[in-house]
Amino acid sequence: MGTDASMGAIANIVVGIIGGLIGGFVMSLIGSTGVTGFNIWSFIVALIGSIILIAIVKAIRR
């Protein structure tokens, strides 16, 4: 399973949702606010979480 368009729409949505949860958790650990609604900060937090999730999945699959 790659991390590009071959994943499919559902897998990309799931990665985004789980990434938002991970990003919010990581931000709360460092004392910052996590996902606070539909705004640019929440997008950045979810993006960071998604990057972390993809890195973890790639590390496990190696």
SEKOL-120344 format. One record per residue (C-alpha): residue in one letter; x, z, y; residue number from 1; chain. Coordinates in steps of 0.1 Angstrom, whole numbers. Each point is the difference from the previous one (the first is absolute). Example, Ala and Ser with C-alpha at 12.3 -4.5 7.8 and 13.67 -1.06 7.14 Angstrom:
ATOM   type       u       w       v   seq   mol
ATOM      a     123      78     -45     1     A
ATOM      s      14      -7      34     2     A
END
This chain:
ATOM   type       u       w       v   seq   mol
ATOM      m       0       0       0     1     A
ATOM      g      15     -10      33     2     A
ATOM      t      -8      13      35     3     A
ATOM      d     -11     -33      15     4     A
ATOM      a     -32     -20       0     5     A
ATOM      s       0      -1     -38     6     A
ATOM      m     -12      36       0     7     A
ATOM      g     -35     -10      10     8     A
ATOM      a     -23      12      27     9     A
ATOM      i     -12      31     -18    10     A
ATOM      a      36      12      -8    11     A
ATOM      n      10      -5      36    12     A
ATOM      i     -30      20      12    13     A
ATOM      v       8      28     -24    14     A
ATOM      v      36       0      12    15     A
ATOM      g     -12       3      36    16     A
ATOM      i     -24      29      -8    17     A
ATOM      i      25      19     -20    18     A
ATOM      g      27      -8      26    19     A
ATOM      g     -22      16      26    20     A
ATOM      l      -3      31     -20    21     A
ATOM      i      37       2      -7    22     A
ATOM      g       8      -7      37    23     A
ATOM      g     -24      27      12    24     A
ATOM      f      16      25     -25    25     A
ATOM      v      35      -9      11    26     A
ATOM      m      -9       3      37    27     A
ATOM      s     -16      34      -6    28     A
ATOM      l      32      11     -17    29     A
ATOM      i      21      -8      31    30     A
ATOM      g     -25      16      24    31     A
ATOM      s     -16     -32      14    32     A
ATOM      t     -36     -12      -2    33     A
ATOM      g      -9     -23     -28    34     A
ATOM      v     -29     -25       0    35     A
ATOM      t     -22       9      29    36     A
ATOM      g     -25     -29       0    37     A
ATOM      f       2     -38       6    38     A
ATOM      n      29      -3      24    39     A
ATOM      i      36     -12       1    40     A
ATOM      w      15      34     -10    41     A
ATOM      s     -21       1     -31    42     A
ATOM      f      10     -35      -9    43     A
ATOM      i      37       9       4    44     A
ATOM      v      -5      31     -22    45     A
ATOM      a     -18     -20     -27    46     A
ATOM      l      27     -27       2    47     A
ATOM      i      28      27      -5    48     A
ATOM      g     -20      14     -30    49     A
ATOM      s      -4     -34     -15    50     A
ATOM      i      37      -7       3    51     A
ATOM      i       8      33     -17    52     A
ATOM      l     -25      -8     -28    53     A
ATOM      i      14     -35      -6    54     A
ATOM      a      36      15      -1    55     A
ATOM      i     -11      26     -25    56     A
ATOM      v     -17     -26     -22    57     A
ATOM      k      30     -23       1    58     A
ATOM      a      23      29      -9    59     A
ATOM      i     -21      10     -30    60     A
ATOM      r      -3     -36     -13    61     A
ATOM      r      38      -6       0    62     A
END
